[in-house]
């Protein structure tokens, strides 16, 4: 199921929600993504490729940036001057792919969907 998550499934899921509900869901996704960074701290061995780890941490920060901006617009009741849901979902998945953190994003979305 996690591998089936893509921009389209995320955008379809969010599209059925009110703005406050979307903001809550995106906030939960953002929160869960911060927990992913603990995996780096919990590593018991030195990283074989520190540059990749740095890239991944930057990517998680980039996802936080995108999520917090969209959440802020939704909390302000803004639905016009924000990225359309499908574009926003595509941005998240593209950034996750670029920064090699797609498993983190997909896993997080899957957990949130299962709790919702």
JORA-V184671 format. One record per pair of residues at least 12 apart in sequence whose ideal C-beta (glycine too) atoms are under 6 Angstrom apart, sorted by the first residue. I is the first residue (numbers start at 1). J is the second residue. D is the distance in whole Angstrom. If there is no record, write none. Layout:
i:I j:J d:D
i:I j:J d:D
This chain:
i:2 j:106 d:5
i:2 j:107 d:6
i:2 j:110 d:5
i:5 j:106 d:5
i:5 j:109 d:5
i:7 j:89 d:4
i:7 j:90 d:4
i:7 j:93 d:5
i:10 j:89 d:4
i:11 j:85 d:5
i:11 j:86 d:4
i:11 j:89 d:4
i:14 j:85 d:5
i:15 j:85 d:5
i:19 j:74 d:5
i:22 j:74 d:5
i:23 j:71 d:5
i:23 j:74 d:4
i:23 j:75 d:5
i:26 j:67 d:5
i:26 j:70 d:6
i:26 j:71 d:5
i:27 j:71 d:6
i:28 j:112 d:5
i:29 j:108 d:6
i:29 j:112 d:6
i:30 j:64 d:6
i:30 j:67 d:4
i:32 j:108 d:4
i:33 j:60 d:6
i:33 j:63 d:6
i:33 j:108 d:5
i:36 j:104 d:5
i:37 j:60 d:6
i:55 j:99 d:6
i:56 j:99 d:6
i:56 j:100 d:6
i:56 j:101 d:5
i:59 j:99 d:2
i:59 j:101 d:5
i:62 j:95 d:5
i:63 j:95 d:6
i:70 j:88 d:6
